[in-house]
Amino acid sequence: MDMNGYLLLGFGLALLLILYLLLKLRRIREQLSLIKEALEDLKKGNLNRRVLAWENDMTKQICYDINEIAVSSQSRLIQQKQAEQAYKRLMTSLSHDVKTPLASLVGYLEAVENGLVTGQQKEEYIHVACSNAYRLKDFVTALFEWVKLDAGEQIFHFERMDINELTRNIIAEWIPVMESAGLNYDIEIPETEYEILADQNAFTRILNNLLQNVMIHSEADHVMLRMTEDTRQAEITVTDNGKGIPEDDLPHIFERMYQCDGSRSAKGNGLGLSIAKELVSAHKGTITAASTTGAGTTFTILLPKAL
């Protein structure tokens, strides 16, 4: 090939390179335009907007990052709205659960103070007022405990302790309460020593809340607490033969302020099981519930063995 041939070949290659670069530049400009439009949409609040890119696009990583930001922002927005709705429901429930016993308390005390009741009826009014005052006190105590747990401000003191011995001590205090309420019981706790890392007060509260739940809500006449263990974890089951929990309610029973009867007139404050779940989680454990309507409910707690 002579000199002219080489020149023509070089010119042709240069021309092809220029065309390729022009096409590439045009594609980049189109992508930048799409990216600009997407960013404008996102800035206006349209978090459903996404930027499409080909595998060989030079701007593909930018597009992927923008899409990831949009998905993350959308997820946070959904969580924020869910949290806002949950707190609205919480405030509504709080308003009712505080206002109702408080109004009743004030009404009964005013009747006593103004001399509207005397003798035995006066004693009955004072008794009802005290009951409402204790109910309000228990609710506020549980509420503050739940708020501290939810905010991550609860301070725990974990120690190695024998869960079997600790459980026996807790149940010993419950036996006269259950007998007084006419609740039959079976307790199965191994005599062997089994250590877990636990906060004694928190673990006590877990069992107390479960047993209180049986006493208040289950309408049972028999409860069984059984403990088993293996090389990895201890299992605690609390089973009653009460009315059970409806299938639709079962997935929600560990939610704050949830009450299965759908009304605010139910006994309890809807915080006990929620607090129990938070405390079990703090022990790196899990709590679940299984129930059959009319046949009873079983709560199962799994706690890891101390290494």
Long-range contacts (C-beta under 8 A, 24 or more apart in sequence): 24-58, 27-57, 28-58, 28-59, 31-57, 31-58, 31-59, 31-63, 32-59, 35-59, 35-62, 35-63, 35-66, 38-66, 39-66, 42-66, 42-69, 42-70, 42-73, 47-73, 47-74, 47-77, 48-74, 86-256, 89-257, 90-256, 90-257, 93-257, 93-264, 93-270, 94-143, 94-257, 96-264, 97-139, 97-264, 97-269, 97-270, 98-136, 98-139, 98-140, 100-264, 101-132, 101-133, 101-135, 101-136, 101-139, 102-132, 102-136, 104-128, 104-129, 104-132, 105-129, 105-132, 105-133, 105-136, 108-132, 138-269, 139-269, 139-271, 142-269, 142-271, 142-272, 142-275, 143-269, 143-271, 145-205, 145-271, 145-275, 146-256, 146-271, 146-274, 146-275, 146-278, 149-275, 149-278, 149-279, 149-282, 150-256, 150-278, 154-282, 156-199, 156-202, 156-282, 157-199, 157-200, 157-201, 158-197, 158-198, 158-199, 158-283, 159-197, 159-198, 159-199, 159-200, 160-195, 160-196, 160-197, 160-306, 161-195, 161-196, 161-198, 161-200, 162-193, 162-194, 162-195, 163-194, 163-195, 163-196, 163-198, 163-203, 163-227, 163-234, 163-303, 164-189, 164-190, 164-191, 164-192, 164-193, 164-194, 164-227, 165-193, 166-198, 166-200, 166-203, 166-204, 167-207, 167-225, 167-227, 167-236, 170-203, 170-204, 170-207, 170-208, 171-207, 171-225, 174-208, 174-211, 177-215, 178-211, 178-215, 178-223, 181-215, 182-221, 183-214, 183-215, 183-220, 183-221, 183-222, 183-223, 184-221, 184-222, 184-223, 185-222, 185-223, 185-224, 185-225, 186-222, 186-223, 186-224, 186-225, 186-226, 187-224, 187-225, 187-226, 188-224, 188-225, 188-226, 188-227, 189-225, 189-227, 190-227, 190-228, 190-229, 192-229, 194-229, 194-234, 194-305, 195-305, 195-306, 196-234, 196-283, 196-303, 196-304, 196-305, 196-306, 197-283, 197-284, 197-304, 197-306, 198-283, 198-303, 199-282, 199-283, 202-279, 202-282, 202-283, 203-279, 203-283, 205-275, 205-276, 205-279, 206-276, 206-279, 206-280, 206-287, 206-301, 207-236, 207-238, 209-272, 209-273, 209-275, 209-276, 210-238, 210-273, 210-276, 210-299, 211-238, 212-268, 212-272, 213-268, 213-272, 213-273, 213-299, 214-238, 214-240, 214-242, 216-267, 216-268, 217-242, 217-260, 217-266, 217-267, 217-268, 218-242, 218-243, 218-296, 218-297, 219-243, 220-296, 229-305, 231-305, 232-304, 232-305, 233-285, 233-302, 233-303, 233-304, 233-305, 234-302, 234-303, 234-305, 235-300, 235-301, 235-302, 236-300, 236-301, 236-303, 237-298, 237-299, 237-300, 237-301, 238-298, 238-299, 239-296, 239-297, 239-298, 239-299, 240-296, 240-297, 241-295, 241-296, 242-296, 242-297, 243-293, 243-294, 244-291, 244-292, 244-293, 244-294, 244-295, 244-296, 244-297, 245-289, 245-291, 245-293, 245-297, 246-293, 247-293, 250-289, 250-291, 253-289, 254-287, 254-289
